[in-house]
Amino acid sequence: EVQLLESGGGLVQPGGSLRLSCAASGFTFSNYVMSWVRQAPGKGLEWVSAISGSGNSTYYADSVKGRFTISRDNSKNTLYLQMNSLRGEDTAVYYCAKGVYLTGCHWFDPWGQGTLVTVSS
Amino acid sequence: RVMTQSPATLSVSPGERATLSCRASQSVSSDLAWYQQKPGQAPRLVIYDASTRATGIPARFSGSGSGTEFTLTISSLQSEDFAIYYCQQYNNWPPITFGQGTRLEIK
């Protein structure tokens, strides 16, 4: 069974940093694109970032480009999102989601349970 | 690609048919997925490639459309189907884009 377990969320002050992790199991992690998708409280879904299976290619939404960095450690089956210069509008539940191929973004299946990031003073 | 879903809220009685719409600002071919999200849960894939049901999704769910107009139909609503549904395009990215969601509620 494919499982994705996010961690690392919490309360952080504006301008601060946080690193999210997503531990994957039940599939060959290095064979799949992985993404982060977020959902602000009471709002819809917003794609944040994606990374190819090898880790060589990364992609970002304009809203986080230059502030967030996606990475992966295929030896540990773990996906990361380093978030710097955090703003109030980054407050959201952050989901990691598995892609369907080694490269390229398509649909997401499955999703982790999410980790809440709150940016507030 | 901007994805626009309608209606924002749909009220339907159990056992009835529900039809949800998703429109793309430009053609996305058949590169469209639908997700179901219940309160406090992560989204769950329902349909991909516009019309292919995901593993474990009941046959009462069907997707149709291509280009800019898409529909998710639930033929006979069960209690567990009441949720928010999002469409997502993956034809032209980045960015991947989602619709704003349709809340399907019990009438």
Interface residues (C-beta under 8 A of the other chain):
Chain A: S35 V37 G44 L45 E46 W47 A50 Y59 Y60 A61 D62 Y95 C105 H106 W107 F108 D109 P110 W111 G112 Q113 G114
Chain B: D31 A33 Y35 Q41 A42 P43 R44 L45 Y48 A54 Y86 Q88 Y90 W93 P94 P95 I96 T97 F98 G99 Q100 G101
